[in-house]
């Protein structure tokens, strides 16, 4: 016998929206974006052929059919939960602990978590971050994301993503360097260094055909976010991973004055950090 049911995620979103009377609040509870909640509710209404909510400026209200449908859906979820717990002994959702550098978490991982939550509502994430990805790793980690060389990561790792280094600065500083800034103009600016990657500026200029540039002076910070913020404030040029710079470039806070870039020899790797040697790598798909 076939069941003509809407997707369970749509129904779960319907219950959350009805409970809060607000799509934004439902989105926060479910770890989704408000547009994603609106899309799922609209899809559910189209599937059923009726309107479940009346939309107001700052709230939503169940329609007559929405009020009639809600208790049935709530009861179905309660029965399903009770049956699953009784038969299989599951007392809660799955929890996954992730550890990575704070910059990667803020600028690359965080924008992807809402989509992950929508696809895997049964998984609760616990995210630990540190300035240096290899430092302060919690006792239990399911997924550890590190930046380095493959040979340093052990045998059981999977490549997450490679990185390109680009120079960025504020739009005003770029304008001061001329309509078409040159590498020579860049060399005359204040340079922002990231500790642990101090030699990158020299390599960047050398690969552009300017090996003699003095890269011994400049301000040093301990993470890429600080470098990006200093550059956005007009302090100077920062040399950062293109992945980290993209949100700033897309938001208009930073520009790339010259097109020159080079690929880093190191990369981001992902592994099951707390598993014994020879354990299976987590399949991790990611786009820059």
C-alpha positions in Angstrom: 0.0 0.0 0.0 1.4 3.4 -1.0 1.3 6.4 1.2 0.6 9.8 -0.5 2.4 11.9 2.1 4.4 15.1 1.8 8.1 15.0 2.8 8.5 14.7 6.6 10.8 17.7 6.6 8.0 19.9 5.2 5.6 18.6 8.0 8.3 19.2 10.7 8.7 22.8 9.4 4.9 23.2 9.4 4.7 22.2 13.1 7.5 24.5 14.1 6.0 27.5 12.2 2.6 26.8 13.7 4.1 26.6 17.2 6.0 29.9 16.9 3.5 31.8 14.6 6.6 33.2 12.9 8.7 31.8 10.0 11.9 33.5 11.3 11.6 31.9 14.8 10.9 28.5 13.2 14.0 28.9 11.1 16.1 29.5 14.2 14.7 26.4 15.9 15.4 24.2 12.8 18.8 25.7 12.0 17.5 26.9 8.6 17.1 30.2 6.8 13.8 32.0 6.8 13.6 31.7 2.9 14.0 27.9 3.3 11.2 27.7 5.8 9.0 29.8 3.5 9.8 27.6 0.6 9.0 24.4 2.5 5.7 25.8 3.7 4.7 27.0 0.3 5.7 23.6 -1.2 3.5 21.8 1.4 0.6 24.1 0.6 1.0 23.4 -3.1 1.2 19.7 -2.4 -2.0 19.7 -0.4 -3.8 22.3 -2.6 -4.8 24.5 0.3 -3.4 27.5 2.3 -2.2 26.5 5.8 -1.2 30.0 7.0 -2.4 33.5 6.7 0.6 35.8 6.2 0.8 39.0 8.2 3.6 41.7 8.5 5.4 40.1 11.4 3.6 36.8 12.0 1.7 34.0 10.5 -1.6 32.5 11.6 -3.0 29.1 10.8 -6.0 29.0 8.5 -9.1 26.9 9.4 -7.7 23.9 7.5 -4.2 24.5 9.0 -5.7 24.3 12.6 -7.5 21.1 11.7 -4.4 19.5 10.2 -1.9 20.5 13.0 -3.1 18.0 15.7 -3.0 15.1 13.3 0.6 15.9 12.2 1.7 16.4 15.8 0.2 13.1 16.9 1.8 11.3 14.0 5.3 12.6 15.0 4.6 11.7 18.6 3.6 8.1 17.7 6.6 7.7 15.4 9.0 9.0 18.1 7.5 6.7 20.8 7.6 3.7 18.5 11.2 4.3 17.4 12.3 4.7 21.0 10.4 1.7 22.2 11.7 -0.6 19.5 15.2 0.5 19.0 16.1 2.3 22.2 17.0 5.6 20.6 16.8 8.3 23.3 17.9 11.3 21.2 19.2 12.6 17.9 22.7 11.9 16.7 25.4 14.4 17.7 28.4 15.1 15.6 31.4 17.0 17.0 33.4 19.1 14.5 36.7 20.9 15.1 38.4 23.3 12.8 40.1 26.7 12.7 37.9 29.6 13.7 38.4 31.4 10.4 37.3 28.4 8.4 34.2 28.0 10.6 33.2 31.6 10.3 33.9 32.3 6.6 33.4 28.9 4.9 31.6 26.4 7.1 28.9 28.6 8.8 27.2 29.6 5.5 26.8 25.9 4.6 25.4 24.7 7.9 21.8 25.8 7.2 21.7 23.6 4.1 23.3 20.7 6.1 20.7 21.1 8.8 17.8 21.0 6.3 19.2 17.8 4.7 20.0 16.1 8.0 17.6 17.4 10.7 18.3 14.3 12.8 22.0 15.4 13.4 22.9 17.8 16.1 26.2 19.6 15.5 28.7 20.6 18.2 31.3 23.0 16.7 34.7 23.7 18.4 37.1 26.2 16.9 40.6 27.4 17.7 42.9 30.1 16.3 45.2 27.3 15.1 43.4 24.2 13.8 45.9 21.8 15.4 45.6 23.4 18.9 43.0 22.8 21.7 41.3 19.8 20.1 38.5 18.6 22.4 38.7 15.1 23.9 36.1 13.7 21.5 36.0 14.8 17.9 34.0 13.1 15.1 35.3 15.4 12.3 38.5 17.3 12.4 39.4 19.7 9.6 43.0 20.8 9.4 45.2 22.9 7.2 48.6 21.5 6.3 50.5 19.1 4.1 49.1 15.6 3.4 52.2 13.9 4.8 51.7 15.6 8.1 48.0 14.6 8.5 48.4 10.8 8.8 47.3 8.1 6.5 43.5 8.3 7.0 42.6 11.7 5.6 40.5 13.0 2.7 41.3 16.2 0.8 38.6 18.8 1.5 39.8 21.8 -0.6 42.9 23.4 -2.0 43.6 27.1 -1.5 44.7 30.0 -3.7 46.4 33.1 -2.1 45.2 36.5 -3.3 46.0 40.1 -2.3 43.1 42.2 -1.1 42.6 45.8 0.1 39.9 48.3 0.6 38.3 49.9 -2.5 39.6 53.3 -1.4 43.2 52.0 -1.1 42.9 50.4 -4.5 41.7 53.7 -6.0 44.7 55.4 -4.5 47.0 53.0 -6.4 45.5 54.1 -9.7 42.8 53.0 -12.1 44.8 49.8 -12.9 47.0 49.1 -9.8 50.3 47.5 -10.6 52.5 45.0 -8.6 54.9 47.8 -8.1 52.2 49.9 -6.5 51.3 47.0 -4.3 54.9 46.7 -3.1 54.8 50.3 -1.8 51.8 49.6 0.5 51.7 48.5 4.1 51.6 44.7 4.2 49.5 42.7 6.6 51.0 39.3 7.6 49.4 36.3 9.2 51.6 34.6 11.7 52.7 31.2 10.5 52.4 32.3 6.9 55.0 35.1 7.1 56.8 33.9 4.0 53.8 34.0 1.7 54.2 37.6 0.8 57.8 37.0 -0.5 56.6 34.0 -2.5 53.7 36.0 -3.9 55.9 38.8 -5.2 58.6 36.3 -6.4 56.1 34.3 -8.4 54.9 37.5 -10.0 58.4 38.2 -11.2 59.4 40.6 -8.4 61.8 38.6 -6.2 63.6 41.7 -4.7 60.6 43.2 -2.8 61.3 43.9 0.9 58.6 41.9 2.8 60.3 42.2 6.2 58.1 45.0 7.5 54.4 45.2 8.3 51.7 44.4 10.9 51.3 40.8 12.0 48.1 39.2 13.2 47.3 35.7 14.3 44.3 34.9 12.1 42.8 35.7 8.7 39.7 37.4 10.0 41.9 40.0 11.7 43.9 40.5 8.5 40.7 40.9 6.4 39.2 43.4 8.8 42.4 45.5 8.9 42.5 45.5 5.1 38.8 46.4 4.9 39.6 49.3 7.3 42.1 50.6 4.8 45.2 49.7 6.7 47.0 48.0 3.9 47.2 44.8 1.7 46.4 41.4 3.1 47.4 38.1 1.5 44.7 35.6 2.3 43.0 32.5 1.0 40.6 33.3 -1.8 37.9 31.2 0.0 38.1 33.5 3.1 38.2 36.7 1.0 35.1 36.0 -1.1 32.5 37.0 1.4 34.3 40.4 1.8 34.7 40.8 -1.9 31.1 39.9 -2.6 30.0 42.4 0.1 32.0 45.2 -1.4 34.3 45.6 1.6 37.4 44.4 -0.2 38.7 44.2 -3.8 41.5 42.3 -5.5 43.7 45.1 -6.9 45.8 42.8 -9.1 44.8 39.4 -10.6 48.0 37.6 -9.6 47.5 34.6 -7.3 49.2 31.4 -6.5 48.2 28.0 -5.2 49.2 27.1 -1.7 51.3 23.9 -1.4 49.2 23.0 1.7 45.5 22.3 1.8 42.5 21.6 4.0 42.0 18.0 5.0 39.2 16.2 6.9 39.5 13.1 9.0 37.8 11.1 11.7 40.1 12.5 14.4 39.2 10.3 17.3 39.0 7.0 15.4 41.7 4.4 15.5 44.3 4.1 12.7 42.8 2.6 9.5 39.3 3.8 10.2 37.1 5.0 7.3 37.4 8.6 6.2 34.2 10.7 6.3 33.1 11.4 2.7 33.0 15.2 2.6 31.9 17.1 -0.5 32.6 20.8 -0.7 32.7 23.5 -3.3 34.9 26.7 -2.9 
